[in-house]
Amino acid sequence: MEEITLDFPLSEAPAGQKTLRDDQPPVRTVLLALDQGRFDAQRSLDELAALAEANGMEVVATVTQKRSTPEAATMLGEGKVEEARLVCLNTDAEAAVFDGELTGSQIRNLSSALGVEVLDRTMLILEIFRARATTNEGKLQTELATLRYRMPRLQGLGEVLSRQGGGGGGGGGARRGAGETKLELDRRYLRSRIEKLEERLRELQKRREETRRARRKNGVPVIALVGYTNVGKSSLTNALCGAEIFEANMLFATLDPTARKLTLPSGLQVILIDTVGFVSRLPHDLVDAFKSTLEEAACADIIVKVADASDSEAAEQLSVTDDVLNSLGCSDIPQIVVYNKCDRTGVAPYDPDVLLVSAKTGFGLDTLCARLDEILAHRVRTVEVLLPYDKLSLADVFRTRGSVLAEEYRSDGVYYKATVKVEDLHLVEPYLL
């Protein structure tokens, strides 16, 4: 049977398109945008520039057009496309990124007109996710999102969709018909691959649900850090837990959820989960594909919404975060708003319900932990007990599932002042003082 190959295999970029490599210089890139007045175009362009930088690109110019309705073939008007072509030529640009989603034919038309490879915002985010995903599940989710995005764009992205045999000349060939086109073969391959990926992800989801059930059975509270990308969630996790999670001043430094143990001042042990960051106008395919990752927030006992105190758009970042959380049905989960990076000059609001912290200096971390303890106070009790010497094995409840605040050996037993989980209280209840 003839081997079927896509025009653009997932492991490679389309012909001529530059990909992120450590040993390659940055790809000179021009940003394109159509401002229809629906959102802050400059803010979106700044974010697109940061995304391009995170993908190993160097932004050399920006071309923006204000227009109420897009041009069907190229989104930008004919004159603006010509201007963009000259900009690409004069800046020696190798690629162009459009701030929005393009159809396959629009990508083909713009690439032909500009003389450089063209990506849209979603393709750029997908490429970043593909390069950064480290776990098997993250890679599968990224591939699934990429295939779903490419499926309706195959015709525009493809090169020559030639017939694959058949037809003409009499004999057996005439009876086979015209044969499938390369487009039809690619679509059939993608549908098959998408089904396999969805099945494998369902299996991984079952395992993840088992892990969550085990956490609930053990009574370990889960706290999820959520928020816009690059607001310092990983830095905050490292500051609280002392764990070395990769952190960098770039968008999407963290793509796979990371769980770490944290002991609160009360002695209660919790699981702190660092989740993938949000971004404005996150593609729906990515929201769906990474929903299993974001479900860590939906299954949490507390959600900590993190924003960047030094960013003038912090309120808008929190709005994006709220939109995604609401889509996951998280409105009933207790939430804390935290403004990180308060050591920088910022515009953080004066609001008693907002916590100001700095993962870099440690400022406000004690207050954050105290607030978490306050919300989870119904989970633990501080008790005083006198355990007889033949019952000292019960002290393991304090050491492994609570904390020992004081310990004193007496003639009739060992005195403990300790924190204990409510569900374990019955074990030591006969020895309470």
C-alpha positions as CSV (number, residue, x, y, z in Angstrom):
1,M,0.0,0.0,0.0
2,E,1.3,3.5,-0.9
3,E,2.6,5.5,2.1
4,I,0.6,8.6,2.7
5,T,2.5,11.7,3.7
6,L,1.3,15.2,4.6
7,D,2.6,18.2,2.7
8,F,3.7,19.6,6.1
9,P,4.7,16.8,8.6
10,L,4.2,17.8,12.2
11,S,7.8,17.5,13.0
12,E,8.8,19.9,10.3
13,A,7.7,23.4,9.2
14,P,6.3,24.2,5.8
15,A,9.0,24.5,3.1
16,G,11.1,27.6,3.9
17,Q,9.5,28.3,7.2
18,K,11.9,29.0,10.0
19,T,11.6,27.1,13.3
20,L,13.0,27.7,16.7
21,R,16.5,26.2,17.2
22,D,19.1,27.2,19.8
23,D,21.9,27.2,17.2
24,Q,20.1,29.5,14.7
25,P,20.0,33.3,14.7
26,P,16.6,34.9,15.3
27,V,14.2,34.9,12.3
28,R,13.7,38.4,11.0
29,T,9.9,38.9,11.2
30,V,7.3,41.5,10.2
31,L,4.1,41.8,12.2
32,L,0.8,42.4,10.3
33,A,-2.4,43.6,11.9
34,L,-5.9,44.6,10.9
35,D,-7.5,47.0,13.4
36,Q,-11.3,46.8,13.2
37,G,-11.8,48.5,16.5
38,R,-12.9,45.3,18.3
39,F,-10.0,45.4,20.9
40,D,-6.8,47.2,21.8
41,A,-4.8,46.6,18.6
42,Q,-1.6,48.0,20.0
43,R,-1.8,45.9,23.1
44,S,-2.5,42.8,21.0
45,L,0.5,43.7,18.8
46,D,2.8,44.0,21.8
47,E,1.6,40.6,22.9
48,L,2.2,39.2,19.4
49,A,5.7,40.6,19.5
50,A,6.4,38.8,22.8
51,L,5.0,35.6,21.3
52,A,7.3,36.0,18.3
53,E,10.3,36.5,20.6
54,A,9.4,33.4,22.6
55,N,9.6,31.5,19.3
56,G,13.0,32.7,18.4
57,M,12.0,35.5,16.1
58,E,13.2,39.1,15.9
59,V,10.5,41.7,15.1
60,V,12.0,44.2,12.6
61,A,8.8,46.1,11.5
62,T,5.1,46.3,12.0
63,V,2.4,47.0,9.4
64,T,-1.1,47.9,10.6
65,Q,-4.2,48.9,8.7
66,K,-7.4,50.4,10.2
67,R,-10.3,49.0,8.2
68,S,-13.9,48.1,9.2
69,T,-14.1,45.0,6.9
70,P,-11.3,42.7,5.9
71,E,-10.3,42.0,2.3
72,A,-11.5,38.5,1.6
73,A,-8.3,37.3,-0.2
74,T,-5.6,38.8,2.0
75,M,-7.3,40.5,5.1
76,L,-5.3,43.6,4.4
77,G,-6.2,45.9,1.5
78,E,-4.2,45.8,-1.8
79,G,-2.3,48.9,-1.1
80,K,-1.4,47.8,2.4
81,V,-0.2,44.4,1.1
82,E,2.1,46.2,-1.3
83,E,3.4,48.3,1.5
84,A,4.0,45.2,3.6
85,R,5.9,43.6,0.6
86,L,8.2,46.6,0.4
87,V,8.8,46.5,4.2
88,C,9.7,42.8,4.0
89,L,12.1,43.6,1.1
90,N,13.8,46.5,2.8
91,T,14.2,44.8,6.2
92,D,15.4,41.5,4.8
93,A,12.5,39.8,6.6
94,E,12.2,36.0,6.4
95,A,8.7,35.7,7.8
96,A,5.5,37.6,8.6
97,V,3.0,36.9,11.4
98,F,-0.6,38.1,11.1
99,D,-2.3,39.1,14.4
100,G,-5.4,37.0,14.0
101,E,-6.5,33.8,12.3
102,L,-6.2,33.3,8.6
103,T,-7.7,30.8,6.2
104,G,-5.4,28.5,4.2
105,S,-6.0,30.5,1.0
106,Q,-5.3,33.8,2.8
107,I,-2.0,32.4,4.1
108,R,-1.1,31.3,0.5
109,N,-2.1,34.6,-1.0
110,L,-0.2,36.7,1.5
111,S,2.9,34.5,1.3
112,S,2.8,34.8,-2.5
113,A,2.4,38.6,-2.4
114,L,5.0,39.3,0.3
115,G,7.6,36.8,-0.8
116,V,8.1,35.4,2.7
117,E,6.5,32.6,4.7
118,V,3.4,33.7,6.5
119,L,2.0,32.5,9.9
120,D,-1.0,33.6,11.8
121,R,-1.3,34.2,15.5
122,T,-2.7,30.7,16.2
123,M,0.0,28.9,14.2
124,L,2.6,30.9,16.1
125,I,1.1,29.8,19.5
126,L,0.9,26.2,18.3
127,E,4.6,26.3,17.3
128,I,5.6,27.6,20.7
129,F,3.5,24.8,22.4
130,R,5.0,22.2,20.1
131,A,8.6,23.3,21.0
132,R,7.9,23.6,24.8
133,A,5.7,20.6,25.6
134,T,7.8,18.1,27.7
135,T,5.3,15.5,28.9
136,N,3.8,12.9,26.7
137,E,0.3,14.3,27.3
138,G,1.4,17.8,26.5
139,K,2.9,16.7,23.2
140,L,-0.3,14.7,22.3
141,Q,-2.5,17.7,23.2
142,T,-0.3,20.0,21.0
143,E,-0.4,17.7,18.1
144,L,-4.2,17.3,18.4
145,A,-4.7,21.1,18.5
146,T,-2.4,21.5,15.4
147,L,-4.2,18.8,13.4
148,R,-7.6,20.3,14.2
149,Y,-6.4,23.7,13.1
150,R,-4.9,22.4,9.9
151,M,-7.8,20.3,8.8
152,P,-10.0,23.1,7.3
153,R,-6.8,24.8,5.9
154,L,-5.3,21.9,4.0
155,Q,-6.5,23.2,0.6
156,G,-4.9,26.6,1.1
157,L,-1.7,25.3,2.8
158,G,-1.1,22.5,0.3
159,E,1.1,22.8,-2.7
160,V,0.1,20.7,-5.7
161,L,-2.8,18.5,-4.9
162,S,-2.2,16.0,-7.7
163,R,-4.3,12.9,-8.4
164,Q,-3.0,9.7,-6.8
165,G,-3.4,7.3,-9.8
166,G,-6.5,6.1,-11.6
167,G,-8.4,6.9,-14.7
168,G,-7.9,6.8,-18.4
169,G,-6.2,4.6,-21.0
170,G,-8.6,1.8,-20.8
171,G,-8.0,-1.5,-19.0
172,G,-8.2,-1.7,-15.2
173,G,-7.2,1.9,-14.8
174,A,-10.3,3.2,-16.4
175,R,-12.5,1.2,-14.1
176,R,-10.7,2.6,-11.0
177,G,-12.0,6.1,-11.6
178,A,-10.1,9.3,-11.3
179,G,-8.5,8.3,-8.0
180,E,-8.2,10.3,-4.8
181,T,-6.5,13.7,-4.7
182,K,-3.7,14.4,-2.4
183,L,-6.1,16.7,-0.5
184,E,-8.5,13.8,0.1
185,L,-5.7,11.5,1.2
186,D,-4.4,14.2,3.7
187,R,-7.9,14.7,5.1
188,R,-8.4,11.0,5.6
189,Y,-5.0,10.7,7.3
190,L,-5.7,13.6,9.6
191,R,-9.2,12.3,10.6
192,S,-7.6,9.0,11.5
193,R,-4.8,10.5,13.4
194,I,-7.2,12.9,15.3
195,E,-9.3,9.9,16.4
196,K,-6.2,8.0,17.7
197,L,-5.0,11.1,19.6
198,E,-8.4,11.6,21.2
199,E,-8.5,8.0,22.3
200,R,-5.0,8.1,23.8
201,L,-5.9,11.4,25.6
202,R,-9.1,9.8,27.0
203,E,-6.9,7.1,28.5
204,L,-4.6,9.6,30.1
205,Q,-7.6,11.5,31.4
206,K,-8.8,8.4,33.2
207,R,-5.4,8.1,34.9
208,R,-5.5,11.7,35.9
209,E,-8.9,11.3,37.4
210,E,-7.6,8.3,39.4
211,T,-4.8,10.6,40.7
212,R,-7.4,13.2,41.7
213,R,-9.5,10.6,43.5
214,A,-6.5,9.4,45.4
215,R,-5.8,13.0,46.5
216,R,-9.4,13.4,47.6
217,K,-9.3,10.1,49.5
218,N,-6.1,11.2,51.3
219,G,-7.8,14.5,52.1
220,V,-4.9,16.5,50.5
221,P,-6.2,20.0,49.5
222,V,-5.2,21.2,46.0
223,I,-4.4,24.8,45.3
224,A,-4.1,25.8,41.6
225,L,-2.1,28.8,40.5
226,V,-3.7,30.3,37.4
227,G,-3.3,33.4,35.4
228,Y,-1.9,35.1,32.3
229,T,1.3,33.8,30.9
230,N,4.5,35.3,32.2
231,V,3.1,36.7,35.4
232,G,5.4,34.7,37.6
233,K,3.4,31.6,38.6
234,S,6.4,29.3,38.4
235,S,8.5,31.8,40.3
236,L,5.8,31.9,43.0
237,T,5.7,28.1,43.2
238,N,9.5,28.0,43.6
239,A,9.4,30.7,46.3
240,L,6.7,28.9,48.3
241,C,7.8,25.3,47.8
242,G,11.6,25.6,47.2
243,A,11.1,23.5,44.1
244,E,13.1,24.2,40.9
245,I,10.5,24.6,38.2
246,F,11.8,26.1,35.0
247,E,11.1,29.8,35.0
248,A,11.9,32.5,32.4
249,N,10.9,36.0,31.4
250,M,9.0,34.8,28.3
251,L,5.5,33.8,27.3
252,F,4.5,30.1,27.9
253,A,7.6,29.1,29.8
254,T,5.4,26.5,31.5
255,L,3.1,24.3,29.5
256,D,2.7,21.2,31.5
257,P,1.1,21.3,35.0
258,T,3.5,20.8,37.8
259,A,2.5,19.7,41.3
260,R,4.5,20.4,44.5
261,K,3.9,19.9,48.2
262,L,3.5,22.9,50.4
263,T,3.2,22.9,54.2
264,L,1.1,25.8,55.5
265,P,1.8,27.6,58.8
266,S,-0.9,25.5,60.5
267,G,0.9,22.4,59.5
268,L,-1.6,21.4,56.9
269,Q,0.1,19.9,53.8
270,V,-1.4,20.9,50.4
271,I,-0.6,20.3,46.8
272,L,0.3,23.4,44.8
273,I,-0.2,23.1,41.1
274,D,1.4,25.5,38.5
275,T,-0.8,25.5,35.4
276,V,-0.3,26.7,31.8
277,G,-0.7,30.4,31.4
278,F,-3.5,32.1,29.5
279,V,-3.3,34.6,26.7
280,S,-5.9,36.9,25.2
281,R,-7.9,35.4,22.3
282,L,-6.5,32.0,23.1
283,P,-7.5,29.8,20.1
284,H,-10.5,27.6,20.8
285,D,-8.7,24.5,19.6
286,L,-6.0,25.1,22.2
287,V,-8.6,25.7,25.0
288,D,-10.3,22.4,24.1
289,A,-7.1,20.5,23.7
290,F,-5.6,21.8,26.9
291,K,-8.8,21.6,28.9
292,S,-7.6,18.4,30.6
293,T,-4.6,20.4,31.8
294,L,-6.7,23.4,32.9
295,E,-9.1,21.0,34.7
296,E,-6.5,20.9,37.5
297,A,-8.0,24.3,38.3
298,A,-11.6,23.1,38.0
299,C,-10.8,20.3,40.5
300,A,-8.9,22.5,43.0
301,D,-10.0,23.4,46.5
302,I,-8.6,27.0,46.1
303,I,-7.7,28.9,42.9
304,V,-5.0,31.6,43.2
305,K,-5.4,34.0,40.3
306,V,-2.0,35.6,39.7
307,A,-1.5,38.9,37.9
308,D,1.6,41.1,37.2
309,A,1.6,44.1,39.5
310,S,4.0,46.0,37.2
311,D,1.8,45.6,34.1
312,S,-0.7,48.4,33.4
313,E,-3.0,45.8,31.8
314,A,-3.2,43.6,34.9
315,A,-6.9,44.1,35.2
316,E,-7.4,43.0,31.6
317,Q,-5.2,39.9,32.3
318,L,-7.4,38.9,35.2
319,S,-10.5,39.4,33.0
320,V,-9.0,36.9,30.5
321,T,-8.3,34.5,33.4
322,D,-11.9,34.8,34.6
323,D,-13.3,34.1,31.2
324,V,-11.3,30.9,30.9
325,L,-12.2,29.8,34.5
326,N,-15.9,30.5,33.9
327,S,-15.8,28.4,30.8
328,L,-14.5,25.5,33.0
329,G,-17.2,26.0,35.6
330,C,-14.9,27.2,38.4
331,S,-17.2,30.0,39.7
332,D,-18.0,28.1,42.9
333,I,-14.4,27.5,44.0
334,P,-12.8,29.9,46.5
335,Q,-10.5,32.3,44.7
336,I,-7.7,34.6,45.8
337,V,-6.4,37.4,43.7
338,V,-2.6,37.9,44.0
339,Y,-0.5,40.7,42.3
340,N,3.0,39.3,41.9
341,K,6.1,41.3,41.1
342,C,5.1,44.1,43.5
343,D,8.8,44.9,44.0
344,R,8.7,46.6,40.7
345,T,7.1,50.0,40.1
346,G,3.6,49.1,39.2
347,V,-0.1,50.1,39.2
348,A,-1.5,47.5,41.6
349,P,-4.9,48.6,42.9
350,Y,-5.5,49.5,46.5
351,D,-7.9,46.7,47.4
352,P,-8.0,44.8,50.7
353,D,-9.1,41.7,48.9
354,V,-6.0,41.7,46.7
355,L,-2.7,40.3,48.0
356,L,0.5,42.0,47.0
357,V,3.5,39.6,46.8
358,S,6.9,39.3,45.3
359,A,8.3,35.9,44.5
360,K,11.7,37.5,44.0
361,T,12.0,39.2,47.5
362,G,9.6,37.0,49.4
363,F,7.3,40.0,50.3
364,G,3.8,39.0,51.1
365,L,4.3,35.2,50.9
366,D,3.5,34.8,54.7
367,T,0.3,36.7,54.2
368,L,-0.7,34.5,51.2
369,C,0.0,31.3,53.2
370,A,-2.1,32.7,56.1
371,R,-5.0,33.4,53.7
372,L,-4.8,29.9,52.4
373,D,-4.8,28.6,56.0
374,E,-7.8,30.7,56.8
375,I,-9.8,29.3,53.9
376,L,-8.8,25.7,54.7
377,A,-9.3,26.2,58.5
378,H,-12.2,23.7,58.5
379,R,-9.8,21.0,57.4
380,V,-7.6,21.0,60.5
381,R,-7.7,21.4,64.3
382,T,-5.1,22.3,66.8
383,V,-5.3,19.8,69.7
384,E,-3.5,18.9,72.9
385,V,-3.3,15.2,73.7
386,L,-1.6,12.9,76.2
387,L,-0.7,9.6,74.5
388,P,0.0,6.6,76.8
389,Y,3.4,5.0,76.0
390,D,1.6,2.0,74.4
391,K,-0.3,4.3,72.0
392,L,2.6,6.3,70.7
393,S,2.1,4.9,67.2
394,L,-0.9,7.3,67.0
395,A,1.7,10.2,66.9
396,D,2.3,9.2,63.3
397,V,-1.0,11.0,62.5
398,F,0.6,14.3,63.6
399,R,3.9,13.7,61.9
400,T,2.7,12.5,58.5
401,R,-0.7,14.1,58.1
402,G,-0.4,17.2,60.4
403,S,2.3,18.9,62.4
404,V,3.8,18.7,65.8
405,L,3.9,22.1,67.6
406,A,5.2,20.9,71.0
407,E,6.2,17.5,72.5
408,E,6.9,16.7,76.2
409,Y,7.7,13.4,77.8
410,R,5.8,12.9,81.1
411,S,5.5,10.0,83.6
412,D,2.1,8.9,82.3
413,G,2.7,9.4,78.6
414,V,3.8,11.9,75.9
415,Y,2.2,15.3,75.7
416,Y,1.6,16.7,72.2
417,K,0.3,20.0,71.0
418,A,-0.3,19.4,67.3
419,T,-2.4,20.0,64.3
420,V,-4.5,17.2,63.0
421,K,-6.9,16.8,60.1
422,V,-10.6,16.8,61.1
423,E,-11.1,13.3,59.5
424,D,-8.3,12.0,61.8
425,L,-9.5,13.6,64.9
426,H,-11.4,10.5,66.0
427,L,-8.1,8.5,66.3
428,V,-6.8,10.6,69.2
429,E,-10.1,11.8,70.6
430,P,-9.9,9.5,73.7
431,Y,-6.7,11.2,74.7
432,L,-7.6,14.8,74.3
433,L,-6.8,17.2,77.2
